[in-house]
Every structure is written in C-alpha cells, then in structure tokens.
Amino acid sequence: MCGIVGYIGHKPALPILIEGLKKLEYRGYDSAGVAVIQSGTARVEKSQGRLANLEGKVNGDFSDGVIGIGHTRWATHGRPSDTNSHPHSDCTGKFVVIHNGIIENYVQLKEVLQQHGHVFKSQTDTEVIPHLVESYYKGDLVDAVRHVAKMLRGAYALAVMCQDEPDKIVAVKEASPLVIGLGEGENFLASDIPAILKHTRRVIALEEGQMAVLTRDSVTLTTVDGEPLTPKIIDVNWDPGQAERGGYAHFMLKEIHEQPQAIRDTLIGRISDDNTQVILPEMGLPAEKARTLRKLAIVACGTASHAGFVGRYLIEKLAGIPVEWDIASEYRYRDPMVDSDTLFVAISQSGETADTLAAMREAKRKGAKVLAITNVVGSSIAREADWVLYTWAGPEIAVASTKAYTTQLITVTLLALWLGQQNGRLAATDAKEIITSLRDLYTQAAYVLEHMEEPIKEVAAQIARKEDVFFIGRNLDYAVALEGQLKLKEISYIHAEAYAAGELKHGTLALITRGVPVIALNTQPELAEKTISNIQEVRARDAYVIGIAVEGDDHTKHHCDEVFYLPRCHKLLAPVLAVLPLQMLAYYAATARGADVDKPRNLAKSVTVE
Ligand code: F6R
C-alpha cells in the first residue's frame, strides 16, 4: 500500500510531486522517491524514511523537468531502504515506474527476466515492471505497457515514463486506486484526490483494467486491450482547504473538530423537515427489497467495523431484521451463509480496503446484493456495490479515523430508520423522536468538543503515564468502548482493551489492580444499574475509573473518580457523542507521550493488501 502521483504540463514537476506526496503520506511513509525527465534523461532520486529525507536530497538537477512521477511507500515486498524505494528502473535507466499494490506473479516473471540477462537491484515485486517494459519496447511506450499489463497478476495502480518519449505518462489500474486530474495544459494522476485537489477538481476515477495516457493537453482512456473508453468526469466538491491542516497541530485534531460539520453534511437532505421521515433516494435500494429482506450482513475492518457493530444493534432494534456482523478479513473463510435474501453492507471510509472488498465479492458471488457505506466517491467498493450511501465526511487524512466513524454512525442510523419505516416495524412516534434528536446532534457534538477538550486533556496526562487501560460498557456502550480502545492504542501505543462490562469478571478482572484506568461508558438508561455494579467491581480493586454518562444521570458520578456528562440525546444516538471524549483522550494521551499522531508506527491509512 503506497501513494503515487504524476504530473505532465508546463510547470516544474518536482514541487507538484512533492506537494502531492505530502498529501499521500498517510498511505505509507517508510520511503519516498521521484523521477523527472529533464533534458532527455530520466532522473531518479529516492530515500528511505520520511518525505523530508527525500526533499533534502533532490537538488537543482530536477528543477526544470515538466513531467514526473512520485511515490510514497509502505513496504510489502522488500524492507524499507533507498534501493527498494520507487521509482524503479530497467537495466538502461530509460524506463521508470511507480506502483501501488502487489504483483502476485513477480517471482516467475523475475526468473524469466533474469534468464534473459536482466539485472535486478531491489527485492521488490515492482521492479519486474520496468524490466518487462524494456523487453517489450519497440519504440511505443503505450504498446509496451499494454503488453506488460496483461502479464501482471495482482493489484496495481502504476505509472510509467520513458525518457525517449518525454511527452507522456502511461497509467494502468487494476484493483488499486488511481485518479486522473484534468487541468488546462497540464494533467495529473494520483492514488487519491487530495493529492491533486489544489490543482483541479475535475477528476476521472479509473476503473479495473483501464489504462490512461496523459499528455500535456489530453488524457486518453482505453481498456488494457486498447478499446477506446469515454471517461466519466467527476466534479469534486471538496474544498482544497479541507485537505490541509488548517492551523491544527495534527490532521487528527482537525478532523475531530470537523465532526459537527461532517455530521450535519451527512444528514443534509436525508431527513424530512417535520422530522418524521428518513429520505434516501440517492441510495437506490428499492423499498420492495427493504420490505422482503430476511437478513443483513455487515462487514468491515477496524473502526468501520465498530460503526457496523453499532449498526447491528440499531437495525435489529428499529427494523427488526436479524443482522450478522463480521470482521472482513475473517468473513470469507467461514463460508458465510448469504443468499439473494441477504443485504450485504460493506462499510469503508476509503472504499479501497482489500479485506472488505474481498468479503463483498464473496457475498456477491453467493447471490447477495451489496450496499456500500463509504466516504470516497468512485472508490472500488462504491463502484462494485449495487447501492451506495455516502458518508459526507470530506477527506480524512489522519491514519486514525474520527470523522469517518461518526458519519458512519449517522449513516447506519439513517439506514436502520429507513429500513424500519419501509417494513413497518418502526412506530411513527419512535421515528419522530429519534429523527428530532438526530437533528440536534451536530450542535451537541460541537458543545462536547468545546466543553470537554480541556478537562479531557488533564485526564489524558494521567493516562499517558499508564501502560494498560480498559474500556467497559454494555450494549451500544460496548460498541463505543471497542472504538475507544482502538483509538487509544493505535496512536498512543498504550495497551488498551474493551470488554462488555459484564464479561470482565470472567477472567480479565484479574488484571485490575490499584490505579489501572478503566473508562466506563454508561449512557444506556435501562442498563445503567448493571453497569454501575460492574464499575463497583473494578473500584473494589482500586481501579481509577473515568465515567462517560448522559446529563440527568445522577448515579454514575458517585462511582467514578472522574465523570464526563454528555448532553441529553436519544439513547440510540449516544454513541455519536460518547466517542468524542474518547477520541480526544486518545489524541491528548498520544501527544503527551510525544507520539507521531498522524502517522502511527506500522500503520497506513488505506489498507489495500489482504
Ligand atoms: C483506525 C482506522 C482503521 C480503518 C480500517 C478500515 O483508526 O482507521 O481501523 O477503520 O483500516 O478502513 P476503511 O474504513 O477505509 O475500510
């Protein structure tokens, strides 16, 4: 999983490439490289480590070239090193290639190439590509790349340049994301829109097996077999400022604070003015299908799976339809029982997560219809699904997901309400109560962020000194506890675990000793007393208990060392507010420990390998 960027036009390519790579670093940041064709020569510079290392290395040699490609890497084949960094070249240095994905048959291809005398410099799968292009080049780069693409198995978004044809970049996509940006006298390519958003909002999202040839003045789209295609141009309405840090210390903090707006955007046009109806015409799922559904299967990874976990509770409660919930990486291997009466719901911020995509394909193969909940228009998951509901969170750059999660919660709530209204299981009074509360949620989220940030910072300073933290809750609170623990551990590296509050006594209670922090979520009125009993169990072992409750609950505070009160909302919507202090807790604990919040170790934003 890596980020790629390319430019051809009339301006110096290097600054545009570096700037694009900065936006793509979330996709991988163990090394970076660029290639620029200048004075008839393909010049390559690459460096292990952060992009800043590469910036320190590139010099005046590169300053005039107006065509170039760049890459930021997250290692799969071959450890991070200067040599394994992209771009990779052939034996002559004429051809340069950047690649995001995995070439599954590279071992066989490499053997044959070596038998024909090709000398490899790196341990990467990618390096076979420039050598293959070298072998098949007969004076036409497009022909050679077309030939090579047909030989590759696996996932790839790749861009190829040849120093003898400095007027074009050839790009191919198969199972890894690739967008083309259209400019005036210049064109761009990138793994993701934010990398080129500053330059253009007109993009083409390449589909599987498509090939694009970029020149200064044109973009030609064909299949890999050479069949001409008419590009679908999307006008992206993201504000370029949204993809910048906007004065915040980290993207994560900025994105935490963008949540009220993201919640609002995700609700716009989807609830009736009188708060009685959920309206989702853009989804396209026929009402008849909703009425006859016998089962839903919600499948996702990481944070998105935690949103799906909430979705399971809500859909079963509001629409009375049984819901299975699975982690995508496990789904295919349990021979899931899905058929045409099942609605498979894939949740994915990026819309590119390989495990989710594979699970979705398996469900489709078995006859299920797929609804995608995703944040990225034109992403693979959106394209392959039968129906799509977008979360309008805007670009999420920080590796740790925040605003995508809350907008996923909003979206699964809308879906649950809509299904319940279509199949008649949801009483009109209940629907109105929930929708009315939904409407208030973004102002309440803003209130939580404004009033809790400082006190949470103080608690975070305590947590930052600990090595283990436990999160407990029941029902929806357990679902939020799962997300709270993931946020904390992925960015602060503090060991954290979430337990259904009633489960702790079945083993894990043995780990609770003096001063161990336990974050206790207690937002569900009918379970409050039971959760308080579980809080007492950990307090009896001298745990340091931080409660999250809802205004009006006078009990929780008597059983906690600290307590944070959320504004009153419908109990089914409490997860949206309850996660906010947990995100801030994770953020401030991580910064107190000096962690690199936006780029946690070993992780990358978009996980396009299984
Ligand atoms: C954690 C996080 C990940 C993602 C997961 C799925 O903060 O962001 O757990 O949620 O990798 O990614 P998407 O939603 O893009 O499929």
Boltz pocket constraint, residues with backbone or C-beta under 6 A from the ligand:
constraints:
  - pocket:
      binder: B
      contacts: [[A, 301], [A, 302], [A, 303], [A, 304], [A, 305], [A, 347], [A, 348], [A, 349], [A, 350], [A, 351], [A, 352], [A, 353], [A, 356], [A, 398], [A, 399], [A, 400], [A, 401], [A, 402], [A, 486], [A, 487], [A, 490], [A, 604], [A, 605], [A, 606], [A, 607]]
      max_distance: 6.0
